[in-house]
Amino acid sequence: MIFDDRIIGLTEGYDWVSIDIFDTLLVRPYVEPKDLFVHIEKEYDSPGFCRERMDAERRNRDPENGEVTFDAIYEDIDPRYSHLRSAELEFENRSVVPKVIRDTFAELASGKNVILVSDMYLPTDFIRDLLERNGITGFKDILISGDIGVNKHFGKLFTYALDRFGISPSELIHIGDNPRSDGSVPESLGIRTIHTERPIDEYAKTHPKEMRYYRRRKSPERSIIVSMDMLYWLENRDEGFWRSVSHRFGGPIVTDYCNYIHDNAHDDELKLFVARDGWNLIRVYDVLFGIGQSEYVYAPRILNLALYEDYETNRKYRKYRDVLMSEFCPCKNDDPDSWFDENEDTILKRREVMSKRYASMLDVKTHGIDKVRLVDVTTMKYSSQKLISKFLPGKDVSGIYYNILVDDPKIPHVGYHIRNRKLRFDNHTNIMEFFMSSPEPPIAGLDGDLKPIYMKPHPCEQERLNIYNDVTSGEIDYAERMRSIFGKNIPRIGFDDIKGWLHVLVYGSDTETRRRLTDMKWPVDSKHMEYISMIFHPRDTFYHMKKTVLDIMWYVSLSLK
């Protein structure tokens, strides 16, 4: 049991309650305390810090009382790491008190004398400020072993508390998670105890696959992902399916990509988030880094075909010509070949009007800014970047993409993930794109005012539209939680660990979750008429076999170049 409202009944009859702090009230955003040191080591590029930090603590513990202070640790630590003292305090400052724990504490403190006790090297004032900032107030006192010089582990901190407040052991009940220092030791003094679980241990009982994801390759990145999921589980167990799935899995995907965007875009650059994939991205980006130089822009495929310089080539190919017909031809029953030949003047005028309006729209969005970063999700031909570059001839336009299928060195861009020549069948592209879409139907084109003209949604598409506001809401909620804990220093996770986390969803889900994911379909053709399940289902076997053959052919062609 964690520190929740069940505690209230167990403390009846006691006016004095002592409560452990770390892992009972305060929760670090890591699975294991050591992960905090490993994270500092990686963040500040300081190899060996974690081991030296732990060794310095061990070297300076009082052999009689087992105590050590924060100052003593950093006075003795290897000088190469002494500058990380403030970094450690900054990282510890990210500890949180989940709402369920905060509410239980408030109820307990309102009617009892509460003493907070901890075996901890951090200074008392630092811990007091951290607790109060997290809503833990109304306690009678706080006793930290490092400052007092005695600890719970050997029982002397309990004796100190009893003497300080003039109470007997039978008048005090203690709550904490450590079997010895919060259990057998105070019990040996005649103090009744209530054992609580660390929140991460309680989470692990019902989330074995998530914990296996962490243990398979322990790292601060995976530790943060799992601990954030644990914090969500503590407080939001009754949310709807799509909001929950989107918070737990879509949130880390979109947040980490937004981090990548932020790392690769300078303050003097305008970020143009391309519809529809940019809908959730721009909203999460604004949560993480503040509303500033970012815009949502439409650059649909049909506009690229109609206005880009390869128009004359495009109209000769059937698959492009059919698309162009829907934009230019007033009667879709006409023969494309004859219609294009007979209406060249009309088409030319229409293209000129559309071009001027599109250029004007982009000029308004980018006015006074010379550098533009185009943000999109998946690309192979860079069509949106080519289109926008054409209509911003005097500006420096480069692209940022989540997933690049063909890396073109002639086009200025960076990619969160660049597909290489090694065959991979587990990148979960469909479900990744699902989490980075919008509550808009597919776009057929733009009208005279450059407003989107939407296609009539396919029934499968309509199902997605019906739930997509929950998807957006879940991802924004995750970003807000990350921002509240980490500020603007949002941890970088990376594609491989994000993909591994998606494995937990795709391969580790229960039967009901798998049913919901397979029932939700995703389009795999440009006309949005062919749909397959977001995760593998046997009914889609033929499509996957065809796709695999095409992938193999594509990789063979690359290897021959």
N, C-alpha and C positions, 0 to 999 in steps of 0.2 A: 504494500500500500504506500502511495506517495502522500505527501503532506496535503490532504484535502479535507473536506467537511466531515469525514468520518472521525477525524481527530477530536472534534468538539465533544462528542459524547464520551470519548475515552478519558477526557480530562475533567469530567464532572467530579466535584468534591475537592478539587485542588485550587487554591488561590494563587499558588506560585508555580510557574511553568518555565523551564529552561529549554531553549531550542538551538540545535546546531544550525550553522549558517550555510556553508558551502555544500551543495548536493542535497540539501534539505529545503532551504529557502532559495538561495542563489544558484542559478544553473548557468554554467559556462556553455557557450555555443560550440562545444567540442564533445566527442564521445569520451575521450580520456584526457585527464589533465595534462599529460605529457604532450598532447597534440598542440597545445598552446605554444610550448617552447619550440616545437618543430616548425610551426607556422611562422614564428618570429625569425627563426633561422633562415627559412626560405624567403620570406618577405624582405629581409634586410641583407640577403646574400652573405650570411655569416656562418660558413660551414663549421661544425663542431660546437656551436653554441648550446644546443640542447644538452649534450653530454656534460659540458663544462658547467652549465647552470645547475644541473642536478648534482654534480660532484661538489660544487661550491656549497650548496645547501647541506649536503651530507657532512662535509668537512667541518662546518661551523656549528653543528648542533651541539648543544650543551650535553656532555656525556651523562650528567646526573639527572637533568630534567628533560632532556630531549628537545630543547627549544632552540630556535634560531630566529634572528630578525632579518628583515629585508635589507637593511643597511649593511649588516654583517656579511650577507651573501655577496653583495656588490663591492664591498671593500676588499674581499678576498678573490673575487673572480678574475680570471685572466684578463689583463688590460685590453686585449683585443675586443672584449665584449662589454666593457664597462659602460659604453655609450647606449647599450640596450636596456638600461635600467628604466628609462622613461617609456620605452616601447613596451616593456612588460606591464607597466601600470596601465598603459593605454589599452592593451589587449585584455587585461583583467577587468577593465572598466566596461567591457562589452557584456559582462555577465548580466543575466536578467532574472526576474522573478515572474514566472508565469501567472496569469490572471487567477487561475484556480487556487494557486498557493497564496497569492496576495490577498484574495478574498477570505480565505480560511484564517490567515494570520490576523486580518483586521477584526474578524469576529472574536477570535481568541483574545486579542489584546484589549478589546473593549471591556472585558469583564474580569480580567486576571492580571496579575503582576508577571510580566514576561521579561525574562533575562535571555539575551542572546549570547551564546558561548561558542568559541571556535578555536581549534588548534590550527593556527595560521600565522605565517610570517609577515603578511601584509599589515601595514599600520592601522591602528584602530580608527583614526579619523578618515582614512581612505575608505575603509569598509563601511563606516557609518554613512558617509556621503553616498556611496554606491547603493546602500539599502534604501536610504531616504529618497533617492532619485527614482527608485523602483517602487515607491509607494509603501515601504515598510517603515511605519512610524508608530509611535505610541508605546514603545517598549520602555521598560524601567531602566535598563542599563545594557551595555555591550561589553563583554569580557573577551579579549583576544590574547591568546597564550603568548605570542611573541612579545607583546608589550608588558605583560604581567610577569612572565618568566616561569610560569608553571602551566601544565596542560591537562587536558581531559584524559589523555592516554594513560597517565599514571595516577589519575584521580585527584591531583592537587588543585586543579582549577575548580572542581566541584566543591572541595573543602573551602577554598577561597570564597566562592559565591555564598555558601551557607554562613560563613563567619561574617561576610560583608553585610548581609541583610538580616542576620540574626534569626535564621530559621533552622528548623531541624530537618534531617533527611526525609522524614515521613511527610513533611509539608510540601515537598517539591516533587514534581513529575518532569522527567526529561524526555525530549523527542529528538531523534536523530537517526542517521543511516548506518553508522559504523558499528559493526557487531561488538567490538571491544570498547572503544572510547565512548560510544553512545549507548552501550548495552551492559556488558558484564562488569565493567569498572564501576559505573554509578550504582548498579544493583548491589555490588559488594559493599557499598557505603550505606545501603538502606534506602536508596532513591528508586522509586518506581520508574520504569521506562516504557516508551512506546517506540517500537522499531518502525522506521519508514524506509522505503526503497529509494535508491537514486532514481530520478525520473527516467534516465536512460536504461536502467535495468528493468524497470516496469514496462517500458516501451519494447524492450527486446523480447519479452515473453510472447508478444503477439505479432512481432515483426522480424521473424528469423531471416527472411530473405534480404531485408534491408540491412540487417547486421552482418550478414554474410558478405554483402557488397562491400562493407567497410573492412571487414577482417581479411578479405581476399587480397587487398592491397592497401594497407593502412597508410593514410596520408592526411594532412590537414584539410585538403580539399574534400575528400570523402567524409572525413569527420564532420565538417561543417554541413554538408548536404544532409547527412543522417541526423545530426542534432537539430537542424532546422525542421526536419520532418517530425522529430520527436516533439518539439515545442508546438508545432501545429496540432499534432495528435492530442496533446494535453488539453488544448483549449477548443478544438473544433471537431469533435467526434460526430456531431449530428448534422453536418453540412450536406447539401445535395451532392450527388455523385460527380457531376461534371465540374462543379466548382472545386470539389475536393481534389479530383485527379489533376485539374489544371493548376491548382496551387502547389501540389506536391511534385509534379513532374514538369508541367509547362512552365511554372515559375522559375525553376533553376535554369531551364533551357534559355528562356527569353532574357532573364536577368544576366546570365553569363555572356550572351551575345551582345547585350547592351553595354556591358563592361568592355567587351572587345571593341565595339564602336567608339566608345569614349576614349579608349587608349590610342585609337588610330585616327581620331579626328581632332584637329586643333581648335582652340577657342575662336579663331578668326574665320573658321570654315562654317558654311551653312550646311546642315544635314538635311537632305531631302529623302524622306522615307516613302518608298514607292508603294502605292496601293496595288493589291489589297494586303500584301504580306506585312506592310509597315504599320497596319492599324494598331495591333497590340504593342509592337515595338516602340512606337513613338510615345505611347502612353506610359509604358514602363520606363523608358528612357527619361521622360520628364519627372517621374517619381524619384528616380535614383539620382539624377544630376541637376534637376531644376529646369523649369520651362525657360527656354532661351532660343538659340539659333537652330531651330528645327521646324520643318514643314512637312505636311503630308501632300503628296503629289500623285496625280494620275498619269501613267504612261503605259496604257494598255497595248497589248501586242498588235491590235488592229491599227492603232495610230502609228506605230512604227512601220508597219507594212505600207500604210497609205502615204506617209509623209517622208520617210527616210529616202536617201538617194538611190537605194536599190529598188525603188518602186517599179521601174520599167522591167527589171528582171523578175520581181515578185509576181507581177500580173501574168507572166507567161507560164507560171507553174500552177497546176490545178489546185493543189492544197492551199496555196496563197490566194489564188484568184477567187476561189469560192468564199474565202473570208472577206476579201475586198468587195465582193458583190454586196454583202450585207451593209457595207458602209456607203457605197456609191450608187448602187442600182435601185431605183424606185420600184421595180417590179422583178421579184426574184425568179420569175418564170422565164425571163429573157435568157437567151444564150449568152454566156459570159464573153465568148470570143467576139461575136458580132457587136454586142453592146459596148464593150470597151473601145472597139474600133470606131463605132458610130458616135460616140459621145466624148471624144477626147477633149473638146473645148470645155464642155460642162465639168468634166473631171478636173481639168487644169484650174478652172476658176474656183472650184470647191477646195482643191488642195491649197491654193493661194490664200483663200479666206481662213481655212483651218490653220495654216502655218502661221499667219499673222497673229491670230488669236492665241495660239499656243505659245508663240514667242513672247507675246505681251504678258500672258499669265506668268510665265517663268521669269520674265524681267521684273515683275512686281514682287515675286517671292524672293528673288535674289538681289534686289536693288541695293547697291552700295557694297556688295560682297563679291570679292573676286574669286574665292576658292569655294568649291562646292563638293561635298561628299555625298554621293548617291548611295543610299542604303537599301539593299534588297536581300532576299533570302537565297534562292537557288538560281544559278545562271549557267548557261552553256554558250550562248551567242552574244551576251551582254547587250541585248536589244534595247532595254530601257536606258542604259548608259549612252549608247550610240545616239538614240533619239534625242535625249536631253542635251548631250554635247553639241549636237547639230544646231540646236536653238539657243545655245549659250556660247556662241563662237568666241567671245572675248574673255571667257572665264576658264579657270583651271578646274576641270571636272574629273574626279576619280571615283572609283567604286569601292564599297565595302560589302562583302557578301558572306552569308553564313556557309553556304555550300557551293563550291565551284566545281562543275563537272568537267570543264575543259579550261585549262589555265592558259590564257592568251597573253604572252609577254608584251604584245604591242599595245595593250589597253591598260592604262594605269589603274591598279586595283590592289586590294588585299583580301585574303579569305580566311575566315575563322576555321574552315576545313576545306582543303583542296583535295579532290579525288585523285588518287595516284593510279599507277598501272597495276596495282595489286587488286585482284578480284575480292570484293567484299559484298556480302549479302545481308549484313546485319546493321546497317547504318540507320534503319528505321526512318527513311526519308519521309514517308507519307505521314506518319504520326508527328514527326518533327514539324512538317509544314502545317499540319492541322493546328498545332499550338501557336503558329505564327501566321494566322489568317485574320479574317475580319467578319463582322456580322453583315457584310454586304454580299449580295448574289454575284455571280460572275459578271464581268463587265464586257458588254458587246462593243462599246465605243463611247465617244463623247458627243454631246449635242452641240448646237451652235454656241452655247454659253460655256462650253467645256465642262458641263456637268455629266456625270457618268450615266450611260444608258445600260441598264441591267438586262441580262438575259432572264427569261422565265425560268425559275429554278426547277431543276430536275427534282423528283421526289426525294432522292437521297440527299441532294443539296439542301432541300427545305428542312430536313431533319437536323442538319448541322446548324442552319440558321436559327432554328428554334431554341437551341441550347447555347449559342455562342456567346451571349452576354455573360453567362456563368463562367465561360472559359476566360474571357477578358477580366472579369471581376476577380477570379482566383489568382490570375497571374499578377494583377496589380496589388492584391493583398500580400502576396509573397514579396514583391518588391518593396512594399511599405515596411514589412517586417524586417527585411534585410537592411533597409535604410535606417530604421529605428535602432538597430543593434550596432551596425558597423559604420554608420554615418556615410560619408562619401568614399570611404576606403573599403568598398565592396570587394570581398575576396575573389580572385580569379580562379576559376575551376578548370577549364580546358575541355576540348572536344572529347577526349577519350574517357574522362571521368563522367561527363554528361551522358555520353553514349552508354556507359556502364550502368548509370542510374536508370536510363530508359529500358535497359535489359530487365531490371527489376519489375517494371510495369509490364513489359511485353511477355516475358517468360515466367515471371514469378507471381502473376496475379491469380486470385481465386476464380472459381468458375463463373460467378456472377460478373466480375469485372471483365473477364475475357469475353463474355457474351455481349456486354455493353460495347466493348471496343470493336468486336467483329461486326456487330450490327450497324455501327457508324461507318459509312462508306466514304471513300475519298476518290476524286476524279483522276484518271490517268491519261486523259486525252485532252487536246486543246479545245474541243467543242463542248466539253463537260457533259458527255453522254455515256461514257464508260466509267463505271465505278467498281472499286474493289474494297474489301475490308481494310481498315487501318492497320491491323495486325494480321498475320497469316491465318487463312482459313482454307480448308481443303477445296472449297468451291472455286477458289481463285488459282488453283494449281496451273491451269493452262496458261493464264496470263504470266505467272511467275516463271514458268518454263520458257515461254517466248522471250521474256525480258532477260533471262539468264543467257540465252543464246545470243541475243543482240549485244549484251554486255561482253561476252566472250569475243564476238566478232570485232567489237569496238577496240578491245584491248589488243587483239592480234594486229589490227590495223595500226595501232599506235606503236607496237613493237617493231613493225616493219619500216617505220619512218626513220 
